[in-house]
Every structure is written in C-alpha cells, then in structure tokens.
Amino acid sequence: MPLKNYYLHYLEKALESVLHQNSPHWHLLIIAEKEDIRYFRQLLAKWLTDSRIAMITNEGRKLAGAINTGMRYAKTDFVALLLADDMWSTDAVKVLGDHIARYKHIDFFHSSRVIVDENGTPISSVYYSKERISTDDFVLSSPVKHLLCWRKDMALAFGGLDESLNNVGPDDYDFPWMMAEKGAVFKAVRECLYYYRDHRDCYRLTTHLPLSVHRREIKRIMRKHGVGTLNRLKKIAAARKSYLRQCLYKSPVDKWIKERLGYNAQRGRRERYR
C-alpha cells in the first residue's frame, strides 16, 4: 500500500478490508515517503501493533518507486496492490491464494472490480476481468485492472515499475504492459475482488492531476512501447471522452488559479458508470 495523499476515513476502510480477510495468510507493507514516515507511524499506531502490518520508507521515486520498494521487501513469491482509498473484498486473499496454488504457470493475476462512492456503495455494475491478454491490447486501453497480483521475481528481474513516470499509469498501464512484453502469462480472476473508490474528498490522481499532465504521461508511455503517432492521438482522444473528463484542472496554471479562488472539488464532473 503506497501512502502519501490520504483521507483518514478511506485509509481506515482500506486497512479494515485487509484486516478482515477471511484468510489470515497475508502481510501488509505500507510504503510512505521519508518526510512522512514519522507522521504516518503515529497516525496508524494502533494498526501497526498487528505483526502482519509493517511500514517502510519509499526508497524510490514517487508511486512507482513505492511499489518497487514494497516488492523488494516482500517475503512472498507473489505481491498485490491496494491503493489507500480503495478496498479489497473480504475473500481477496483466499481467492488469490487458491489461484496461485492452482495455476502454477501464471505470472500475473487480475480480478474483476466494481466502482464505489464515498460511502462505499457500489455505483457501477461489476467490470469483469478480460480473459485473454496480448501486448496489442494495451495500445488503446489497459486490459489489466485492479486487483493486480504478480510474480515478484519476474518483475524485479527487469527493474519493476518505471520510476521515471510521474504517477500516471505506472501501476495499471505501463507495468502490466512491460510484463506482457517480457512474456508474462496472465490469468483473469472472475471474482470481484477490488472496490475502486470514486471520490473528491482528497487528492486523487484521476481527478486532481491536471489534464495536460495526464496527456503528456500517456504519450510518454506509448512512445516507450513503440506506439505510433496516430494511435497515440486515438488513445488520448478516447481518454478525453471518457475517464479524463473527470479531471478538475486543465493545466498546472488552471489548478493554481482555481485553488486560490477556493474551487470546490466536489463540483467536478462525475463519471456515469455502466
């Protein structure tokens, strides 16, 4: 669990979703920035009394660096990701454990998911995980969504997540794309194991990062993977008509102005989920 920007209620719900797993066979690593580690140790003191939960300092750069740090310190063959404002289903650990034991040739599991609101109430139907994955699928959209669970050693062998990326898609776009290019075998988990929270109560990459930054970073990822100009433009156009319509700010300058004018993030556009 990378931890930087947070809303305490959501953070506690995320932690509870791990603590209340119906399988006890889990360990949670919380990765915080060096300048924040003392604060978060105090804030989460009661949670850290559980021997299965530990907090460590991010030894890398930004979100990708935090996830890489967690991988290096993890003691299990497979690792999975939980963002601090989202939740796992109560059977996530058991289902993943059963799949890992059953499908020994699989390198990357990805589950179905549902979108929830500020109160944890589902506001979408279940988005089922895609059964078949190829590198071509990543050109216009990532076919791999949370919950993400992957073979640690395979990822670390090529350096893990790309820490040059600035928080846009290093986890659920560029990283599984790299795994696919390295020959990873993917397996869709039909069960809905991940609750993705759509909120405006604290910083959220989808909404609070300016649109211009999203566009720039998506283009960087696509150029890195050899995608041509036309397909890059198609991808950006499709994203602007869908999830990027949620961006609260057009650019860093627009963000600066709106913040000083007291812009209310709750007035931002809400996605209409199916």
N, C-alpha and C positions, 0 to 999 in steps of 0.2 A: 504494500500500500504506500505509494508515494504521497507525501503530505506536505503541502505548502499553504495554498489558499484554502480556507475551510469555513464551514458554518457548523457550529458545535452540534446542533440537533442532528444534522445529516451525518456528521462524523460519528456520533454515538450510534446512530442507526446502522451505519456501515459496520462498526465494530461488533454490535449486537448480532448482526447477521452471520458473523463468523463464530462468535462465542456460542450461539445457539444451534450450531450444526448438529445434525443427528448422528454424525460420526465424530469421534474425538480425535481422529488422526489428522491433525492439521497443526501447522506452525505459522504464525503471522509475523512478518517483518514489516515494520513501519519505517519508512526512509524519509528523514527530514533534512533540511538544509543546515549547514554548520551553525549559522547565526540563529537558527530557530530551535535547535535541539534542546536546550535547557528549558525553554518555554513549553514545548510540547511534552517534555518529560514531566513537568509539573501539572500541565493540563490533564494528561492522561495517566496520572499516577496510579489511580485505582485499577485501571486496565492492565498496567504493566506488572501488577502483582501476580497475574497469571503467568506461569512459567512458559507457556506456549507463545507468549507475545513478547517481542523484543523491539526496541527502537535503535536504529543505527543512523549514522551520518552519511549523507549523499557524498560519495567520492567522485562523482562525475558531474556532467553538465546538464542542468535542467531536468525535465521529465524523463528523457531517455537515460540520462546518467543515473537517476534514482532507480529506475528499473534494472539497469545493468548492475548497480551496486547490490540490489536485492538478490539478483541471480548469483553473484559471486559469493555471497554469504549464505545462501540457501543450502541446506544439507540434504535435500531430496532430489531425486532424479528429474522430476517434473515440477514446474512452478506455474502459478496462476496469478492473475492480476485483479485487484479490486481497487477502483478509484474511490476517494474518500467521501464522495457524495452519493455513491451508488450502493447497492446491496446484492448479496448472493442469496439464492433460495436456500432454505434450511437443509436441503439434500444435496447441495452442490458438491461437497467434499466426497460424499459417498458415491454419487453418480460418477464423478471424475475418477475416483479410485477404482471403481468397478470397470470403467472403460480402459484405464491404463493396464489393469491386470488382464483384461480380455483381449485387447488389441495391442499386442506387444510390438508390432511393427510400426505403429503410428507415432509420429513425431509432434503433431500439433492437433489438439482438440479445440473445437469452438462450438459454443452452445447456442440455443435459441434464447431470445431475450424479449422483454416487454418494457415499455416506457411507463414510468410512474410520475405523478405530480409531486408537489411539495409535501403532501400528506402521505405519500407512499401508495396512493390509489392508482391503479392501472388506468392509463388514458390511451392505450392502444391495444390492438389485438396482439397475439404472440407473433413475433417476427422469427420464423423458423430458420435455422441454420442451413446454409447451402450445402447440398450433398457432395457435389463434385467441384474441385478447385483446380484451376490452371493459372499459369502466370498471365495469360491473356485477359483473365477476368479482372485483373487489377487496373487495367488501363482506364476504364471509365468509373469504376467504383470498387471499393474493397469488398470482396465476397466473404471476408472473415470478420466477424464482430464478436464483442464480448458475450460470454465469458471466454477468455483466452487462456489456454493451458498448453505448455510446450515443453519439449525435452531440453533441459537446461544446457547440457554439454554441447549439443549441436549448435545452439545459439551462441554460446560463448566461444566456440571454435572459430567463428568469423567476426568476433568482436561485439556481438549482441546488437542492441539498438544503436542507431546512428545518432551520436551526440552532437553532431553539427546542426541537426534540425532544431528549429525553435518552437517546439511544443505542438506543432500542427501535424498530426498523423504519425508520430514516430512509433506509436504502440499498435494501433489497429489498421494501419495502412502500409507504411514503409516496411515495418518489421516482418509481418507475415509475407509480404511480397518478397523480401530478401530470403526468408525461409523457403518459400516456394522455389526461388531461383537456385537455392542450394540443394534442392532435391527432397525437401521435407515431404512426408506423407501426411495428408490432412484427413481428419475424421470429423464429420458433423455429429454433434450430440443433439438428439431430437428434443430432449427435455429443456424446459425453460429454466435456466439456472441464474440468469442475471437480470437485475432490475435497474435500468438506466434512468436516472432522475433528471427530468426537465424542470429547471428552476431558475430563478433570478435573484435568489437571496444572498448569494455571494459570487465571487469570481468563478466563471465557468468558461472554458476555452471556446466552446461553440458560440457563445453569445457575447462575451466580453472582449475577446481578442478582435481587433479591427478587421474588417473585410479585406482590406489591402494586404494585411499580413497573411491571412488565410490563402489568398490568391497567390502571393509570392511563394509561400512554402509548398503549396500543392504543385506549382510549376517546378520547383526545385526537385521534389521527389520524382516527378515524372521524367524530367530531363536525366536524372540519375539513372533511371531504369531504361533509358533509351527511347522514350516515347516522343514521337514527332510533334511538330508544332500544331498541326490540325487536331490531333487527338487531345493535346493539352488544352486547346481552346474549347473543344467539345466538353471536356471534363469540367472546366471552370464554368462554362455556360450552364451545364446541368446542375452543378452545385449551387449556383446563384439562384436557380429557380426552385431549389428545394431547401436543404438544411441551412445554407448560408444566408437565407432570408432572415434568419434569427439574429444575425449579427447586430449588435446595438450601435456600432460605430463604423463609419465608412473608412476612416483612416486614423492614425495616431493624433493628427491635428483635430479631427472631429471629436475624438474621445476627450482630448484635453479641454476643448471648449464646452462640451456637454457636461463633463464632471464639474467644471467651475460654475456652470449655470444650474447645478443641482438636478441634473437629469435623473428621473426615476426609472431605474432599470425594469421595474415591474410593468412599465408601459410598452416594453418591447414586444415584437411580434411573437406569437405562439404558433408552433408548428401544428398542422392538422394531421394527426396520425391516422393511419388506417386501422 
